[in-house]
Amino acid sequence: MKYLCVIYIEEKKLSAMPKGDYQSVVKACFDYEEDLRKTGQIIAAEALEPTPAARTVQVRDGKASITDGPFAETKEQLAGFFMINAGDLNDAIRVASNMPQARIGSIEVRPIKDLAQH
């Protein structure tokens, strides 16, 4: 089964980290991604630019509205994702709990819906 592991991190905490600590976290993330690649569990993984680079698009009554930043104000911001193959939800949770980002933020684990079967 495919799962999306959505990474949320407080951007302010991340930007306040000492450079060496930040680089250590980034290296750990790359190392873990490589481990998942070796086991065939990784489908895709990407980091996102900080929220000031984001735009939110909504269309209501045929009219598009674009606002700066993310739609919702939250403590943690969407920082990136891993799309993985896992045997079941427990396996996906195990993978997410080993992600270095889980130590400084949170990981939402969600099954990918197969729309062809609905």
Secondary structure, 3 states (H helix, E strand, C coil): CEEEEEEEECHHHHHHCCHHHHHHHHHHHHHHHHHHHHHCCEEEEEECCCHHHCEEEEEECCEEEEEECCCCCCCCEEEEEEEEECCCHHHHHHHHHCCHHHHCEEEEEEECCCHHHC
